[in-house]
Amino acid sequence: MQTLPLLRLLLEPHRAISSLYESHPLTLSLTGMLLGSLLIPWIVGRSSQQAAVADTRLKQALQVMATSNGVDATINKIKTAFEGFEKDSLPIEQEDEFLRRREDLRHRVYELYAGFDSTAWWWARNIYDQARILHLISPARLDRLNEHIGQYNNNLVETAHAIDIPWHTYLGTDAVTHGAGAKQIMPSLNKQLRNLQQQRSEIAGNMAALFQ
């Protein structure tokens, strides 16, 4: 009964050796080790790259919100500076004291606006450039990001025009009417500035969502 299998092994030595080699536990172990040494670094490398991209996207989303909030904070400080001037300085009758406080306001507003001007108009475009260069989001999302940036910049233009009203009134070359009964202009701008701030927050949220 054992003759035929033995004859097959004798007649087909190469196949027998190959079969024995392929089925040997050591061979299977070595093959597995070889495949593992090739595949595992590739899988780990790809996984690490995907994790790095995901981490960069998260950082970009957080940067969008943080920078947008910073711009809003600066605008609010400018608004508060004008409001404080109207409340505390506009009613002053004495000319010298009023002019001194007016110069204090000028220095304060100029300093704040310099910080606003150095960041507000540029940060969103920097986010776009980084996303494009690093391929953080798809081309379709990149186009949507560009649209949101256009909306954000249009909002900044409207905001700057609103700020121009108290700026020219109190910091321009014309004499400022002050003293008892002097009319305040900031209360009439509060609603517009608040609406513009809410719009900016929504736009920034839309930009951040593209990285998630």
C-alpha positions in Angstrom: 0.0 0.0 0.0 3.0 2.3 0.6 4.7 1.5 -2.7 2.9 4.0 -5.0 3.6 7.1 -2.8 7.2 6.1 -2.5 7.6 5.6 -6.3 6.0 9.0 -6.9 8.7 10.6 -4.6 11.4 8.7 -6.5 10.1 9.6 -9.9 9.4 13.2 -9.1 12.3 14.2 -6.8 12.1 18.0 -7.5 8.5 18.2 -6.8 8.9 16.2 -3.6 11.7 18.4 -2.4 9.8 21.5 -3.3 6.7 20.3 -1.6 8.6 19.4 1.5 10.4 22.7 1.5 7.2 24.7 1.1 5.4 22.9 3.8 8.3 23.0 6.3 7.5 25.1 9.4 10.8 26.9 9.2 10.2 27.9 5.6 6.8 29.2 6.5 8.2 31.2 9.4 11.0 32.7 7.3 8.5 33.6 4.5 6.3 35.3 7.1 9.3 37.2 8.5 10.3 38.4 5.1 6.9 39.6 4.2 6.5 41.2 7.6 9.9 43.0 7.2 8.6 44.5 3.9 5.0 45.2 4.7 5.1 46.4 8.3 7.4 49.4 7.6 5.3 50.4 4.7 2.1 50.1 6.7 3.6 51.9 9.7 5.0 54.6 7.4 1.7 55.1 5.7 -0.1 55.2 9.0 2.4 57.7 10.4 2.0 59.9 7.3 -1.8 59.8 7.6 -1.6 60.6 11.3 0.7 63.5 10.6 -1.6 64.9 8.0 -4.6 64.5 10.3 -2.7 66.3 13.1 -1.7 69.1 10.8 -5.3 69.5 9.7 -6.5 69.7 13.3 -3.8 72.4 14.0 -4.9 74.4 11.0 -8.5 74.3 12.2 -7.5 75.4 15.6 -5.3 78.2 14.2 -8.2 79.4 12.1 -10.5 79.8 15.1 -7.7 81.2 17.4 -6.6 83.8 14.9 -10.1 84.9 14.0 -10.9 85.3 17.7 -7.7 87.3 18.1 -8.8 89.7 15.3 -12.3 90.0 16.8 -10.7 90.8 20.2 -8.6 93.6 18.7 -11.6 95.1 16.9 -13.6 95.0 20.1 -10.7 96.8 21.9 -10.8 99.6 19.3 -14.6 99.8 19.7 -14.2 99.9 23.5 -11.6 102.7 23.3 -14.0 104.9 21.4 -16.9 104.0 23.7 -14.8 104.8 26.8 -13.8 108.2 25.2 -17.4 109.1 24.6 -18.4 108.1 28.1 -15.5 109.7 30.1 -14.0 112.4 27.9 -16.7 113.7 25.5 -18.6 115.5 28.3 -15.5 117.4 29.5 -15.9 121.2 29.1 -12.3 122.2 29.6 -10.5 122.4 26.2 -7.0 121.5 27.4 -8.1 118.4 29.3 -10.3 117.3 26.4 -7.5 117.6 23.9 -5.1 115.7 26.2 -7.6 112.8 26.4 -8.1 113.0 22.7 -4.4 112.5 22.1 -4.4 109.6 24.5 -7.2 108.1 22.4 -5.3 108.6 19.3 -2.2 106.8 20.6 -4.4 103.9 21.9 -6.4 103.5 18.7 -3.3 103.8 16.4 -1.5 101.1 18.4 -4.5 98.7 18.3 -5.2 99.3 14.6 -1.5 98.6 13.8 -2.0 95.2 15.4 -5.2 94.6 13.5 -3.8 95.7 10.2 -0.7 93.4 10.5 -2.8 90.3 11.0 -6.4 90.6 9.9 -5.9 91.0 6.2 -3.2 88.3 5.8 -3.8 85.3 8.1 -6.5 83.6 6.1 -4.4 83.7 2.9 -1.5 82.1 4.8 -3.9 79.3 5.9 -4.9 78.8 2.2 -1.2 78.7 1.0 -0.3 76.2 3.6 -3.3 74.0 2.8 -2.4 74.1 -0.9 1.3 73.5 -0.6 1.0 70.6 1.9 -2.1 69.1 0.1 -4.0 69.1 3.4 -7.4 69.2 1.7 -8.9 68.3 -1.6 -9.0 70.8 -4.5 -12.8 71.1 -4.1 -12.4 72.1 -0.4 -9.5 74.4 -1.4 -11.9 76.3 -3.7 -14.4 76.6 -0.9 -11.8 77.8 1.4 -10.9 80.5 -1.1 -14.5 81.5 -1.3 -14.8 81.8 2.5 -11.6 83.9 2.6 -13.2 86.3 0.1 -16.3 86.6 2.3 -14.1 87.2 5.4 -12.1 90.0 3.7 -15.3 91.7 2.5 -16.5 91.6 6.1 -13.2 93.2 7.2 -13.7 96.0 4.7 -17.2 96.7 6.1 -15.9 96.6 9.6 -13.1 99.1 8.8 -15.6 101.4 7.2 -17.7 101.3 10.4 -14.6 102.1 12.5 -13.8 105.0 10.2 -16.9 106.9 11.5 -15.7 107.5 15.0 -12.1 107.6 13.8 -12.7 110.6 11.5 -15.1 112.2 14.1 -12.7 112.1 17.0 -9.2 111.7 15.5 -9.6 113.8 12.3 -8.5 117.4 11.8 -11.9 118.9 12.4 -12.8 120.3 15.8 -14.8 118.0 18.0 -17.9 119.2 19.8 -17.6 118.3 23.4 -19.1 119.2 26.7 -22.5 118.7 28.2 -25.0 117.4 25.6 -22.4 116.3 23.1 -23.8 113.5 21.0 -22.3 110.0 21.1 -22.1 108.0 17.8 -20.9 104.6 19.1 -24.4 103.4 20.2 -25.6 103.7 16.7 -22.7 101.5 15.5 -23.0 98.7 18.1 -25.6 96.6 16.2 -23.7 96.8 12.9 -20.4 95.9 14.5 -22.0 93.1 16.5 -23.6 91.6 13.3 -20.3 91.8 11.5 -18.6 90.0 14.3 -21.2 87.2 14.2 -20.7 86.9 10.5 -16.9 86.6 10.8 -17.3 83.9 13.5 -19.6 81.9 11.1 -17.2 82.3 8.2 -14.2 81.3 10.3 -16.2 78.2 11.5 -16.8 77.3 7.9 -13.1 77.6 7.1 -12.1 75.4 10.1 -14.7 72.8 9.2 -12.9 72.2 5.9 -10.0 70.7 7.7 -12.0 68.2 9.7 
